[in-house]
């Protein structure tokens, strides 16, 4: 019985840690969006996207409102969005998106994590050429005809439409478009009355690598360490 309790407690703490990290990431996204486009989601599409993503991870409304209010305050500093590129162990390409108010701290931390994980931090454009930056919108599939939706969205930059999983493992429809078409696609979905569960910009690898299980585990440990850093927003890799 004691062992079962310990496992449940460990799982619960892991969920809390994940939720805290998600809330922190979205809080930074909200700050960046408000500082660049103002606090009104009706006129700030980036903020609307942040609010959608906050709801997708069950961030309470009062915390969303508080994050917007803090972003408007003079005491809230600016975050710089910096992309770091490198290789993990076994030659896996890794991109690390960060939002930081101290880039010296951030680059030192990211470099240290790469080194301890058997990888190397590279220069700008040393890895990103192996990825394509795309918009990804997750939709509730209920009541949607994917074939009709595909035809309706082609003119707005649709490149891929397929099935995927949401934050809680639920089935979703994933709409992908090119980076430059992100705004057009967001507007098109809104005009059709489709409110995405989440809307993100992702780096999709153009080619992937396959590794044995033990080597893949090395890479996943490195990715996990990067994701735990307070300045890291998202991590992308080309491991299959």
Buried (B, 14 or more C-beta within 10 A) or exposed (E): EEEEEEEEEEEEEEEEEEEEBBBBBBBBBBBBBBBEBBBEBEEBBBBBBBBBBBBBBEBEEEBBEEBBEBBEEEEBEEBBEBBBBBBBBBEBBBBBBBBBBEEEEBBEBBBEBBEEBBBEBBEEEBBBEBBBBBBBBBBBBEEEEBEEBBEBBEEBBBBEBEEBEBBEEEEBBBBBBBEEBBBBBBEBBEEEEBBBBBBBEBBBBEEEBEBEEEBBEBBEBBBEBBBEBBBBBBBBBBBE
